[in-house]
């Protein structure tokens, strides 16, 4: 696989993580309106931990899924490059998010 294709897929995977995090943060901002502020004993921590585990599954799949498949298929260099490009793309999105926060403030 060419580097340009790996860079494109790394950006797409990182953008998927960005969209998922955006949707999750929107949900979390509205959680008090949906569920109320009253703690429901043991149910609230269970729900939060389940959400955490589900988020790890989704983001892990987006970041690690294809690189691991490439690596196991014998395309080790491509797998490592894709993981690197995804990480770089995530870093760029993170920096842009913080810059957006500075601009909005």
Residue, then its C-alpha position, 0 to 999 in steps of 0.5 A: x500500500x502506498x504512503x498516500x493511501x495510508x495517510x488517507x486511511x489514517x486521517x479517516x480513522x482519526x476523523x472517525x474517532x473525532x466524530x465519535x468523541x464529539x457525539x459522546x461528549x454531546x450525549x454526556x453534556x445532556x445526560x443530566x437533562x435526560x437522567x436527572x442529577x440524582x445518583x441511582x446508587x449502583x446503577x450510575x457507576x455501572x452505566x459509566x463503566x459500561x460506556x467507558x468500556x464501549x468507548x475503548x472498544x470503538x476507539x480501539x477498533x478505529x485506531x488499531x483494527x486495520x493496522x493489526x490486520x495488516x500486521x497479521x497479514x504479513x504487511x508489517x511495515x504498512x501496519x506500523x505506518x498506518x498506526x503512525x499516520x493515525x496517531x499523527x492525525x489524532x494529534x493534529x485533530x487534538x491541536x485543532x480542537x485546543x486552538x478552537x477552544x482558544x479562539x472561542x474563549 
